Amino acid sequence: MGGTDKKAAMILERLGVLQSGHFRLTSGRHSDKYMQCARLFEHPQESAELCSDLAGRFRGEGISAVAGPALGGIIMAYEVARALGVRNIFAERENGVMTFRRGFAVTPGERVLVVEDVVTTGGSAKEVADLVRAAGGVVAGVGAIVDRSGGTAAFGAPFHPLISVDVSSWDAKECPLCRDGVPVIKPGSRAAG
């Protein structure tokens, strides 16, 4: 782990972002750990610091906007955009489909950085990247505070998380915590599949 990675891990640990228990993830899988990155954004100084570190990984890429998915990516996109000195937009679900609303738009050829707090499957970030491309924009990269994908998330653009965390997860039918009768919590912002 590099210096920025270690610093990010220390901050996330200190703020209690990593939680233990029995969790149903957005993907529908179960885990004994959960990264509640929303807790990071309770602390403006630390969140600004980590988002600035993430922005630094994309400087010089000609980015003119940062886009994140609601809900987890809204504050993060704002902070990364602020650190880069560019425009901030976010996408949100309308009738279950990720879309740009509220007058947000991407212009053809515009270079957009897509950000997400935690990437597990990469689904929300991929949906935002697809929106950018559908508008004729260029996905200059994808950034995250935490990569939980085990290196499997692919976006068709450079992906740079601040840290990668290996957390075990199981199909609900194979979950040892379910077998032991441990109550499950659904902590994320989307209904699990």
C-alpha positions in Angstrom: 0.0 0.0 0.0 1.4 3.4 -1.0 1.4 6.5 1.3 -2.0 7.8 0.1 -3.5 4.3 0.4 -2.3 4.0 4.0 -3.5 7.4 4.9 -6.9 6.7 3.4 -7.1 3.4 5.2 -6.2 5.0 8.5 -8.8 7.8 8.1 -11.6 5.3 7.1 -10.7 3.0 10.1 -10.6 5.9 12.5 -14.0 7.2 11.3 -15.7 3.8 11.7 -16.4 3.5 8.0 -15.7 -0.2 8.0 -18.5 -2.0 9.9 -18.9 -5.6 11.1 -22.1 -7.6 11.2 -24.3 -9.4 8.7 -25.1 -7.3 5.7 -27.1 -7.7 2.5 -25.1 -5.8 -0.2 -26.7 -3.9 -3.1 -25.6 -6.9 -5.3 -27.8 -9.2 -3.2 -24.7 -11.0 -1.8 -24.1 -11.2 2.0 -21.0 -10.2 3.9 -19.7 -9.9 7.4 -18.2 -6.5 6.7 -19.7 -3.3 5.1 -18.0 -0.1 4.0 -20.4 2.7 5.0 -18.7 5.5 3.1 -21.5 7.9 3.9 -20.0 8.1 7.3 -16.9 9.6 5.8 -19.0 12.6 4.6 -20.0 13.4 8.2 -16.5 14.8 8.4 -15.9 17.6 5.9 -12.2 18.0 6.5 -11.4 14.3 6.1 -13.7 13.8 3.1 -12.3 16.9 1.4 -8.8 15.5 2.0 -9.5 12.1 0.5 -11.5 13.5 -2.4 -8.6 15.8 -3.2 -6.2 12.9 -3.1 -8.5 11.0 -5.5 -8.7 14.1 -7.8 -4.9 14.1 -7.9 -4.9 10.8 -9.6 -6.8 12.3 -12.5 -5.1 15.7 -12.9 -3.8 16.5 -16.4 -6.6 14.4 -18.0 -8.5 17.3 -19.4 -11.5 16.7 -17.2 -14.2 19.3 -17.4 -16.9 17.6 -15.2 -17.2 15.1 -12.5 -20.3 12.9 -12.3 -21.5 10.6 -9.5 -24.6 8.5 -8.9 -27.1 9.5 -6.3 -27.0 8.9 -3.4 -23.5 7.8 -2.5 -21.7 9.8 -5.2 -23.3 13.2 -4.8 -21.1 14.7 -2.1 -18.1 12.9 -3.4 -18.5 14.2 -6.9 -18.9 17.7 -5.6 -15.7 17.4 -3.5 -13.7 15.8 -6.4 -15.0 18.5 -8.8 -14.1 21.2 -6.3 -10.5 19.8 -6.0 -10.2 19.7 -9.8 -11.9 23.2 -10.3 -14.5 21.8 -12.7 -18.2 21.4 -13.0 -20.1 18.8 -10.8 -23.2 16.8 -11.9 -25.0 13.7 -10.6 -27.3 11.1 -12.0 -30.2 9.6 -10.1 -32.8 6.9 -10.6 -36.1 7.7 -12.2 -38.4 4.7 -12.5 -35.5 2.5 -11.7 -33.3 3.8 -14.5 -30.2 6.0 -13.9 -30.6 9.3 -15.6 -29.4 12.9 -15.6 -32.1 15.2 -14.4 -32.4 18.7 -12.9 -30.9 20.2 -16.1 -27.6 18.3 -15.8 -26.2 17.3 -19.2 -23.0 16.2 -20.8 -21.9 17.8 -24.1 -20.5 15.8 -27.0 -16.7 15.4 -26.5 -16.8 16.5 -22.9 -14.3 14.6 -20.7 -16.0 13.4 -17.6 -14.6 11.7 -14.5 -17.1 9.3 -12.9 -16.8 8.8 -9.2 -18.4 6.5 -6.6 -17.8 6.0 -2.9 -17.6 2.2 -2.9 -17.3 -0.1 -5.9 -18.5 -3.6 -5.3 -19.8 -4.7 -8.6 -19.4 -1.3 -10.2 -23.0 -1.3 -11.4 -23.9 2.3 -10.4 -20.6 3.8 -11.8 -21.1 1.8 -15.0 -24.6 3.2 -15.4 -23.3 6.7 -15.0 -20.5 6.0 -17.5 -23.0 4.7 -20.0 -25.0 7.9 -19.6 -21.9 10.0 -20.3 -21.2 8.0 -23.4 -24.8 8.1 -24.6 -24.6 11.9 -24.5 -21.5 11.8 -26.6 -19.1 12.5 -23.7 -15.8 10.7 -23.0 -15.3 8.8 -19.7 -11.9 10.1 -18.8 -11.7 7.7 -15.8 -13.5 6.2 -12.9 -12.5 6.9 -9.3 -13.6 5.5 -6.0 -12.7 5.9 -2.3 -12.9 2.1 -1.9 -12.7 -0.8 -4.4 -14.3 -3.9 -3.0 -14.5 -5.6 -6.4 -11.4 -7.7 -6.0 -10.1 -6.2 -9.1 -13.0 -7.4 -11.2 -14.8 -4.0 -11.9 -14.2 -2.8 -15.5 -15.5 0.4 -16.9 -13.8 0.8 -20.3 -11.8 3.6 -18.8 -8.9 3.9 -16.3 -10.1 3.0 -12.7 -8.3 4.4 -9.7 -9.6 3.8 -6.2 -7.9 5.3 -3.2 -7.8 1.8 -1.5 -8.7 -1.7 -2.3 -10.4 -3.8 0.4 -10.8 -7.5 0.3 -14.0 -8.4 2.1 -15.6 -11.9 1.9 -19.1 -12.2 0.5 -21.4 -15.0 -0.2 -24.5 -15.9 -2.2 -27.5 -15.6 0.2 -28.1 -19.4 -0.2 -24.5 -20.1 0.9 -24.2 -17.5 3.7 -22.8 -19.0 6.9 -24.3 -16.1 8.9 -27.8 -16.9 7.6 -27.2 -20.6 8.5 -26.3 -19.4 12.1 -29.4 -17.3 12.3 -27.6 -13.9 12.5 -30.1 -11.1 11.5 -29.3 -9.5 8.2 -29.1 -5.7 7.7 -29.5 -3.9 4.3 -27.5 -0.7 4.8 -27.1 0.6 1.3 -29.2 3.1 -0.7 -30.7 0.7 -3.2 -32.9 -2.4 -2.9 -30.9 -5.6 -3.2 -31.6 -8.1 -5.9 
